[in-house]
């Protein structure tokens, strides 16, 4: 079992960066858990068409991390399920704390 003490969240001078894996067309938008590699798995209600899932992901993360949507950027993976997220005005410790509070000790598979 993975040691959840170390998520893959990078601290930067103006924010934090981390990876997510999205599962579109879910019944509920939510954080599912943390994968073995430290990726945060998130279910989204939106389908992956015309950027709908990306828009929902940004809105969800902004609300979850208490920042504005303008503070969040999908740096890589716009067209895929794995994405690199950059968030301004938040530090890695805050992201780590919020994700762990929501995900608990749930280690999830990479499977959809």
Phi, psi and omega in degrees: 000144183287144174278111185281007179289338186235092172279160178273071178242127181258132177269138177230172184297330183242004182176208183220159176226144180202167179255147175228156169237124181260150172238102182284169178057040178271168178284339185210144174271122184193160170278125183274316182165197183241130179280167181307325184272005179091001177288138179271122181265128184230131173269140178233141178286332184289150174280159181275052180235141177051033175077007182299316180294321178296318178298316179295320178300314180297315179297317180297312181295323178299314179295314182297321184264001177061046175228176177273160178299329179292341179279352185247134178225137171272106186281323181214149176091027181306323183260003182244179178275333176268131184223146172260123184250135174245132181233124176275158173063029173211148178253165184301323180297321179294316178298313180303313182297314182295317181294315180296324178296325181277316186275337183063221180262021183284112172259123185248154178286164177284345181296153178283000000 
